[in-house]
Amino acid sequence: MNYMDKIFKEGKVHTYNILKKMCDVVDAPISVVNSSDDWYNKYTWTKIQQDDFRDYLTQYLYDNSKARSEIMSYPRKNKKNCKEVADWFVFGYGWKLKD
């Protein structure tokens, strides 16, 4: 069982959906996630793609209480908090920026 299957089986549907969306942005297969220690360096995205994904994730968290509960330590419906979590997500899991 790969990492993404495990996440989905554990009921972390929103984590899966977010990572799938991130992969779709760069046409990466979802199976690349956590496939190696440096999986996030295997693909690149532009600053615009990164910003668009961050905006998507901010809105996704803001609009979805179950996603907030799954992703956030303090899942309050607050746009600023959702943006901060999206910033940290992109920092920790986002693709490498194109030069």
N, C-alpha and C positions, 0 to 999 in steps of 0.2 A: 504494500500500500504506500503510495507516495504521499508527500506532505499535504498536498491540496486535498486528496481524498480523505486524509485524516481530519483536516479542518472541517470539511463538509460533514463527515460522519459525526463529529463532535457537536454538530449543530451550529457551527459558527458561519452561518449562511452569509451574513453581512461582510465578514472578513473575506470570505471567498469572493463575493460579488465585487468588493472594492479592488482586490488583487486582480480579478479577471478584467475589470475595467482598465486598470493600470496596464495590463498586458496588451489589451486590445489597442490602446493608444499607439503602441510601437509594433503592432503585429507580432507579438511574442506568444508562444504557446504557454498556457497556464502551467504546464508541467515544469517550466524553467524555474518557477518560484521555489526557493530553498533547495534547489537541485545540487548546489555546491556552496562552499563558503563565500564565494564572491558572485553569486547568481545575479545580483543587481548591477554588476558591471558588464554583463553580457550584451545588453542593449543600451541604446542611448535615446534621449529625447531632447527636443529643443526647449528653450526657456519658455516659449509660448505654450508648447504641449504640457510642460510641467505646471505652469500657471493655470491652464485650463483644467487640468486634473485636480489641482488644489482647490479651485473654485467648485468643481463638481463634488469633491469629497466634503467640503464645507457645507454645501447645500444638502447633500445626502444625509449627513449627520444631523443637521438642523431639522430636516423634515421627517426623520425616522427615529422614534424613541427606542426601538429595539436595537437599531444600529448603534445609537449612542451608548446604550447599556452594554453592548458587546465590546465596543472599542474604547470608550472613555472611562477613566477612573471615577470621575464625578460627572455623570451624564445629565447635566442640566441643559435645557433648551435655551442656549445663549449663543448668538452668532459669533461673538468674540471667542468664546471657549471652543466652539466647533472649528473655527479657523486656526486656532493654536494647535489643536489636535491634528488637523490636516497638515499644518506646517511640520509638525514632528513626524507624522507618518511619511511624508515625502522625504524628509531628511533621513529617516531611518531605513526606508524601503524603496525610495524612488530610484529610477534609472539614472545612470551617469549622464551628465549634460554634454551635448555636442559642443565642440569648440566653436 
